[in-house]
Amino acid sequence: MTGQGFPGKLPHAYMTAGTSSFSEFLMQAAPELLPGRRPLPPGDFAEMSAHATTIVALKTAEGVVMAGDRRATSGNYIASRDIEKVFPADAYSLVGMAGTAGLGIELIKLYQVELEHYEKIEGAPLTLNGKANRLATMLRGNLGMAMQGLAVVPLFAGFDNDAPSVAEAGKIYSFDVVGGVYAERDYDSIGSGSIFAKGSLKKRYRRGLSTEDAVKAAVEALYDAADDDSATGGPDPIRDLYPVVMSATAEGSKRIDEATVADLARAVIAARTENPYG
């Protein structure tokens, strides 16, 4: 891309000091690259894309844990058995998504760049609350596509370095399709299996859970969701597919070792073989 009248040079927008928001810069320089700015003909396109399903997040004594199943569906078909829906947003926060899978993954990638760009321009990261609000702003930009069936609903959680104590540092934020953002108290879930996952967490969650115990509760909640919701994928020992589980603590955001998650999932399956009702 070159500037008008200056072959080989970048456009003026790239050379001018401006906003610390990458998405706002993109809106000025190349708005057609934003997910929510692509023109669509009239109609409902909900059945044209694979849909990601259940995500859970829990506060722990050390921060937060977030987990997601591996299934994406398209109508009554399984579109993917190994999709990943939980990602590190930055060094101390996590983001997961439900809804239109391709659009959701693209939105998360843009959000990761958004946070990195802000930190490079301002010389300091956004507060955790600021990160949640920035995600809500980006979500509002997708409202037109959401109204045509291509909705994305994220779940955001992280470790707040500005919290008065470690016990209060874990925070979870939920969103709606119009960009509303809501701070959750202890745990939350989104996606088609969320009602079943929340029911499971309601019985198993206790404040002050260790990260290890929260990981186990998250895996069990996703198992319970898959037991009642056909769009949520349960543990799959045959294909060696298990939930993606991540944590955010004072040490940063990281993915829980897959072997650990697999062992927990197999233990849940064994326990349910003895007692199918948990």
C-alpha positions, 0 to 999 in steps of 0.5 A: 500500500502506498501514499497518493503521489508518493510512490513507495511511501506509506499512506498518511494515516500510517505516519501520523501520531494518533489513537492508542486504539488499533481498531480505531486506527484500522477504522480510519486507515482500512475499515473494510478489514474490521470484522463488523464493517463487511457489507452483507446482503439482507437476510439471516446468515446464522446457518452459514457458519460454524458455531462455537459453544460452551465456555466457563470461567471461575474465580480462584484463590490465586486468580481465575480459570477459564475452560472451553469445550472443543466442538463447533456445530453447523445446524445439526452437524458437527463442524469441528471436533477440535476447535479452540475457543479460549485464548490469552488476551495478554500477559494477565488476562484470558478471553473465550468466545461463543457464537459464530466461530470464524468471526469470534476467532478473528475478533479475539485476534484483533483484540489481542493486537488492540491490547498490545498496541495500546501498551506500546503507544501508552507505555503501560497496559490498560487496567483490567476493567479498561480491557473489558470496556475496550472489548465491549466497544469492539463488540458494538462494532459487530452489532450489524452482523449480529442482527443478521445472525452472525453474533459473537459473545465473549467471556473475559477474565483476568488477574487484576494487578491493581487489586488490594489483595491476591484474593480479590484479584481474580475478575470475570466479565460477561457481555451481551451482543450489543456490547453491554459488559457485566462484572460477575461475582464468582463464576460464569458460563456462555454458550449453548450449554451454559445453563447446564454448566452453571448448574454444575458449578452451582453445586461444586463451586466454593470461594477460595478454590485453588487453581487445581480444584477450579480446573477440576470443577471447570472440566466437570462443568463442561462434562455436565454441559455436554451430557445435556447439550448436543452442541457441547463436546465432551471429553473424547479419549478415542481422539485424545481431545479434551477441553482447553483450560487456562489460568491467569494468576500473579505469575501470568496467563498460561495454558494448563498442561494437556496431560493434566486436563486429560487425566482429570477428564478420564477421572471424571469419566471413570467416576460417572461410570460408577455414578452417572448422575455425578 
